Amino acid sequence: MPAAGAEVVFGEFRLVPQARTLYRQDRPVRLSGRAFDLLLALVERAGAVVGKDELIARVWPHTVVEEGNLRVHVGALRKALGDDQPYVENVVGRGYCFVAPLRMPAVAQPLTDLAAALPLQRLTGRDAVLAQLAAQVPAQRLLTIVGPGGMGKSVVALAVAARVAAVFDGAVYCADLAGVMAPAQLSATVARLLGLAADANPGHWLRPHRALLVLDGCEHLVDAVAALAERLLLEAPRVHILATSREPLRAEGEWVYRLAPLALPPADDVPVPAQLAAYPSVQLFAERAGADGGAFAIDAGNAAAVADICRRLDGIPLALELAAGRAAFFGVHELALRLSDCFAVLTRGRRTALPRHQTLRATLDWSYDLLTHSEQAVLRRLAVFGGGFTLEAAVAVGQGTDLPAAAVAERIANLTAKSLIGIEPAHATVQYRLLRTTRSYALEKLQASGEEPGAARAALAWELAQ
């Protein structure tokens, strides 16, 4: 977020707080004093939800006003900003959020100090990853960080961008695509990020510049992002793109990095506190469990429960953070027991996080809703496997009256690309498996669909035939 009083640019607008002026393409925009104060309050907290009471206190200090006054001035502000781009979003029951990307006027968004500003616990265990990616980004013109929801792709990408900013002379532009729902809006979003008109061609403007463009959260726009990336790389030969997505873009020249979970303690060892603390998944859990000011330490009494929690959550950073936030309430032993219904427990994310990162269920809902109906059906049916399975077993279970066997292998390949099925290493025959959290989610869907008995029979028939 910008410092209070700092001049910023968003879309076609330039906000100059000291002069209490908003410009659109160098022409002043008429705003009432209240609407301008409202804009300042939202921009200073850009990306975060600002509560209605807080806004009223900021815009009408020492005055008692009704919530209707706030709605009227929000409406006036939206009208002044225009309807072509949603700058201010209403978060039902909570307040308002300024959602447009901000940058400093006439220069790239400065990211050189971003790494220092990132919460260190969210990058636990990622030193080697950051070093590898920081070496690859200047060498690869299109690099996509791929992984399941909650794996920390966004924070890794931003940290990498901060590390390599000097290579690009500080010209690093970051576009959060979470709020861009229509593919047709993609090019306009990037144009606004660069301070251009919505209908401008960003590739033409970028042509003479050496720059890094970060496209964060591409999975719901994967076809459009792939097309835009290929076009930008052709039109602007000195531009590099760093993308994050739950599946590869499959664009020309793409270099894919699959972000792995944090390392887990082995299941067959008796947890020893000193040894356990060396695993990044445990480090993250312990750091976050003590983040509310309460003391938390791994000892002989809780080591087994902590190790079990980390393994149950597959080393996924978001899941570990959500679990750690509940540790003080339940205690680690009770928390470990309750994770058999992890979706009921892992429900309290950061208030400022995107809705799909507020709960573990919301993260998986986002991925599941992006699947085709046949991909959803195969994922549900594969939940009957408690461990690893072969492609042949998956085809036997995944097929049905609605999906012939010949089509199941393709769906499994798609689900693997989309980070919902993992490939198990160190097997002579390729084995697949679902992460525990993904399996729990898919099993709920399978039970709700009424297909569980049929899928279980198919799995049993396959086992008996071997």
N, C-alpha and C positions, 0 to 999 in steps of 0.2 A: 504494500500500500504506500502511497506517496506521503511525504512529510507534510504536516499541516502548513498551509501557505505556499506549497510548491506549485509552480505552473506545470500543468499536465495536458496531454493531448489524448483524445479518444475519438475514433472515427474521424469525422470531418470537423470536430470541435476542438477548440483550445480554451482551457479554463485558466484565467489569471486571477487568483484569489485576492491579491493586494489591490487590484483595480476593481474588484467585484464586477468582473466582466466575463462573459462567455462569448467567444467568437465562433462563427461557422464560416469556414473559408474566408477568414479575415473580415467578416461582417458581424457586428455586434448582434447578439440575440437578445430580444426583449424578455426579461424575466422580472417578476415581482421580487421584492426583497425577501419574502418568506420562501419563495420557490428557489431563489439563489442560495439561501442558507441551507435549505434542504439538500440541494445538489452538493454543496460543500461537505455536509455531514456524511452523505453517502459515498462520495468519492474518496474522502479520507479513510473510509473503512471499506474500500472497494474489495469485492469478493466475499465479504462477510455479511451476515444478516444483522441489520441494525433494528433493534426493537422499536415498536411504535412509541412506547413511553419515553425511550431515550431520544427519539427524534423530536417528539413534542417538547421535551425539556430543552433541547438544543435550539429549536426554531422559535419557540414561544417561552423564553425564560421568564420566570416570575409571573406567568399568566396561566390561568386555568382555561383550557379550551377542550372542545369535544374532539373525539377521534375523526369525526366527519370533516373537520377543518384540515386535518392531515391528508385525508383522501382527496379533498378538493385540490390542494396544492401539489400533491403527487400527480394528479391528472393534468394540471397545468404544466408541470415540468415535463411530463411525457409528451404532451402536445408540442411544446417548444422544441423538444429534441427530435420530433418526427416519428413516423410510424414504420420507416423502412428498417430500423434496427432496434430491438428491445434493449434499452440501456438500464432500465429500472424494473426489477421483477418483484412481484408481491409473493412473499412466502407465507402461505395461509397460516394464521394463528400466531405468527412470530414477528413479522415486520417486513422490511424491504431490503433489497440487495442491489448494489450497482454491479452489473455483470459484464460490462464491456472491458476489454483489455486497455490498460493505461500505458503510456510511454512519455518520456521526457520530450519536450519540443525540439525538433530538428536533429535529434540524435537517436541512436538505437537505445532500446531499453537497457539501462545499465545493469549488468549481472555480475560484475567482478567481485562484489562482496556477498553474493547470494549464498555461497557455500557456508560462510561463517554464520549466516542468519538461519540456516536450516536447522531444525531440531536434531541434535546429534543422535538421539536415541533412535530416530527413524532411519538412520543410515548405519546402524550397528551391523557389523559383519559384511559390509559392502566395499571395503577398501580395495580389494583386488579387482572387483567389478569396475569401480570408478577409474582405477588406473588403466585397465584394459580399454574401456570405452573412451577415455580421454585420449588414448593413443590412436584409436580407430576413427573417431569423428573427423579429424582433419584429413585422414587418408581415404575415407569412404564418403562419397557425395550424398548417399542416401542410406542412413542407418536406422533400423527400426528395433526398438526394445519391445519384446513380446513376452507376455506372461499372463497368468490368470488374474482376475480382479483381486485387489488387495495385496499384490506382490510388491508394491512400491515403485512401479515403473515411473510415475510422474516425478517423484522426489529424486530418484536416481538421475533422470534426464536433466532436471534443473541443476543438480549438483555437477553433472558432467558439463553442462553448458557454462556454468560459472568457471570451471577449471580451464576450459578452452577459450574463454572470451577474448583473452589477449591475442590468441592466434588469429582471430577475426577482427582485430583492432576494436574490440568492444561492440561490434555490430551483431548483436544477438537479439533476435525477436522471438517471443514466446506466445503462441496462440493456444489457449485452452479451448478445445472444440466441444466441451461437454454441453454447452448451450446452443450449439449449432445443429439443429435437427434436420434441416433440409439441405440436401446436397447442393442445390442451386445457390445457397447462401455462402458456400465455402470460399469461393474466390473473393467475394465482397468482404468477408471477415478478414482475410489476409491483407486485402488492400487497405482496410481501415487500420489494421495493426501497423501498417507502414505509414499511416498518416495520409493516405490517398483517398480519393472519392471512391464510393462503393463500386462504380462501374469501371474503374481504372484497371489496367492490366498490371498486376504486381510484377510479372516477369520483366516487362519493359523497364520499370523503375529500378529493379534489382540488377539489370544487366551489367552496369559498370562497377558494381559493388562486390566486395568480398564480405560475405555475411553468413551467419548460421540462423536458420529458421527452425524453431522447435514447434512441432505439431503434436500436441498432447491429447490423447484420448481419441484415436481415429476409428475404433472398431465399428461404430455405427455409421460411418461415412467412408468405409474402406475403399469402395470403387471410385468415389469422387476424389478422395485424397490421393490414390494411386495416379489418377489421370492428371491432377493438378501438380503432383510432384514431378512427374515425367515432363510436363510442360515447362515448369519453372527451371528444372535442371537443363533443359534444352535452351531456353531463352536467356538464362543468367548463368553463364559457365563458371562463375566464381562463387556461386552459392552452394552451401551444403545444407542438408535437411536431416534433422534428428527427430524421429517420430516415436510415439508410444502407442501400442495397440494390443488388443487381446489376440489378434491374428496378424500374420504378415500382410503387407500391402500387395505383394506379388507384382511390384512395379519393376521396370527395367533398371538393372544396376543395384537393386536393393541388397543390403547386407543385414542379415537378421541376427540379433542377439537375444537368446531366450534367457530371461531372468529367472534364476532358480530360487527355490525357497531357502530360508536361512538354515544352516546346518543343524541337525538334530542329534541329541544323544542316542546311542544305540539302545535298542530295546532289550538286548540280552545281557546287559551289564547292570550290576547293582550300583545305583547312583551314589557317587562320592561327591560331596558338596564342592570341594576344591576343583575336581575334574569337570564337574557339571558346569561350573561357571565359565569354562573356556568355550562353550558352544554359543554361537551368536544368537540362536533362538532363545536360549535361556537368558543370555545377557539382556536381550530386548525386553523379555517378560519381566525380569527383575527390575530393570530401570523404570519401566512404566508402572509397575506395581508400587514403587516408592515415590512416584511423581507427585502424588497429592499431599506430600509432606509427612506421610506415615512411614515409619521405618520398615524396610523389608530386606531380609537377608536370607540366603539359602543356607540351610543347616541340615543336620542329620534327620530332623523331624519332618521337614517338608520337601527334601530333595526328590524323593520318589514321586510325590504328587506334582511337583513342578515339571519333572521330566515327562510325566504322563500327559500333562496339559500341552506341552510343546509338541509332543508326538501326535496327539489327537488333532491338533490344529495344523499339522503338516508344515510347520515352520513358516506359515504365511504371516507377514508382518502385521497386516491389518487385523487379522484374527487374534494374534498374540496381544496387540494393543487393547483390543476390545475386552479380551479375557482379563488382562492385567487390571483394567479399570473396574472389574467386578471382584477382584481378589480381596480387597479390604472388606467388602460387604459380606461375601460368602465364606472367606477363608480358603486357602488353596486346596485343602482336602475336599471340602464340600463343592468347590468349583470344579474340581476334576470329576467328581461324581455327576454333576449336573451337565457336563458337556456331552452326555449321551443325547441331550436335546439342545445342541449348541445354538440353534436359532432362537430359542426362548431366552438364552442367557446373554448372547453377544448382541446387545441392542443399544448400547450407549456410546456412540461415536462422538467425535468432536463436533461442537455446535456449528462450526464454520465449514465443516466438510461437505462435499457434494452429497446430495441425498443418497446416491448409490453407495457411498462409503459410510453412511451413518450406522448401518447394521450389516451383519454378515449375510442375512437373507437378501437385503436390497442389492448387495454386490452380485450375488448369484442370480437374482431376478433379472438384472440388467443383461447379463450374458445369455440367460435362457431365452429371454424375450427377443434377442437378436437372431435366434436360430430359426430355421425353417421348421415346419410341422414334422417332417420326416426326421430331421436331426433331433428334435425334441423327443420323438418316440424312441429312437435308438438309444439316446442318452438315458432315458427313463429305464429301459429294459436292461441296460448294462449294470444298473444298480444292484441286480441280484448277485453279482460277483463280489465277494468279500475281499478278494485279493487280486493278484494278477490274472490275466486271461490272454489267450492267443487270439489272433485274428479269426481263425476258424471257429473258435468258441463264440466269439462276439457275433459273427454272422449267423450262427445257429440260433442265438438268443435274440438278436436284434431284428430278425425278419418277422413278418407277420402277414396277415391277409392284406394289409395296406401297403406292404413294402416287400418286394421280392428279394431273395438272397443276393442276387447280382448287384443290387443297389446299395446293400448295407455297407460293403467295404468302402464305397465312396463316402458315405455318411460318416463312417469312422475316421477316414482321412480328414474330413472337414472338421470334425470335433477335436481331433488331435491338433490340427492347425490353429484352432480357436482356443487352445489351452484348456480344454475341458476334459481331455483324456491325455494321460501321460504315458511315456514309453519308459519301461523299466530297463536299466542298464544291466550289463553282465549276465545276459542270458544268451545261450546258443540260438534259441528261437526267440524272435522278437515277442516281448510280452507287453501288454498294456495294463493300465490300472487307472481308477478314478482316485483323486485325492479324497481323503476321508470326509472332508466337509462337502465336496461336490457329490460324493456318493450319498451322504445323508439327505442332501437336497433332492437329488434325483429319486431317491427311494420314497420320499414324501410324494413327489409327483407321480411315481408309479402306483403307489397305493391309492391315490386320489383318482387315478385313471381307471381303476378296476382291472388293470392288466397284470398285476403282480402274480396271481396264480398261474397264468399262462406262461409268463417269463420264467417262473421258478420251475415249471414242468419242462420247459425247453432246456434249461440249464442242467437239470437232472438227467434228461434223456441224452444230452451230449456227454456227460460224465460217464454214464453207463455204457455208451457206445465206444469208449476209448479202451 
